[in-house]
């Protein structure tokens, strides 16, 4: 599954966390997304060898752009829809950029 397709899952899980997790906390949503990403092989084989975590390339993307990832230790147990919405927005930007880059390499 490509990142651009997975961004739809991220958006749905972040906008409706109670449909995907028991309590809808940030930690639960991210855990769900990590498991889904690994099971769906997000990014394809090229990414399977370089990282096993959804957040690693996304965090690097954010750092390279001077954007703070909205997930912190303090927010990780919060049930804050604003945090999840910001995560979904940033992940969508990341996925669109990855898709554009992958298209340039073909």
C-alpha positions, 0 to 999 in steps of 0.5 A: 500500500502506498502512503497516499492510500494509507493517508486515507486510513490515517484521516479516517482513524484520526477523525473517528477514533472511537470507530477504530479504538476502544477509547479514542486516545492518541496512543490507541490511534497511533498504535492502530495505525502502526499495526495497520501500516506494518500489515499493509506494508505501507510504502512497499518493499523499498521501505520494509528494509529501511524502517519498520515504523510508520513514524520514522520517515514521517518524523524525518520529513517533519524535522526536515521542514522544521515542523513539530510533530503534534504528538508528545509524551504529554499528549500521547494519552490525551483524547484530543481530536485537535492533536489527531486532526493535526497529525492527519493533516501533516501525514496527508501533506507527507503522503502527497509529497512522497507520491509526487517524489515517487512519480518523478522517479518512475 
